[in-house]
């Protein structure tokens, strides 16, 4: 059975603009190019990338049954991550 990997990128939302999660998408693409990674892990592509309440995000991560969780960190969100 493959282990579930969940990736999170906490972005600011400016007006109605939401930016794509480039750092975690790049990490996912790199990992999925490795056959050994694919043998043991599966990345959940329902990325968390909109600024939401941390408790809501934590509940969502727990609900998806992630074995591994990766967080993208920036200078402005280091305390949130």
ZIZI-V339476 format. One line per field, one symbol per residue. psi: psi as a letter, one per 40 degrees, with the letter a starting at -180 (. if undefined). burial: I if it has 9 or more other C-alpha atoms within 8 Angstrom, else O. Layout:
psi = ???
burial = ???
//
This chain:
psi = hiihhhhhhhiihhbehhiigddddddddddeehddddddihhhegiheihihddddddddddefhdhhhhhhideeddd.
burial = OOIIIIIIIIIOIOOOOIOOIOOIOOOIOOIIOOOOIIOIIIIIOOIIIIOOOOOOIOOOIOOOOIOOIOOIIOOOIOOOO
//
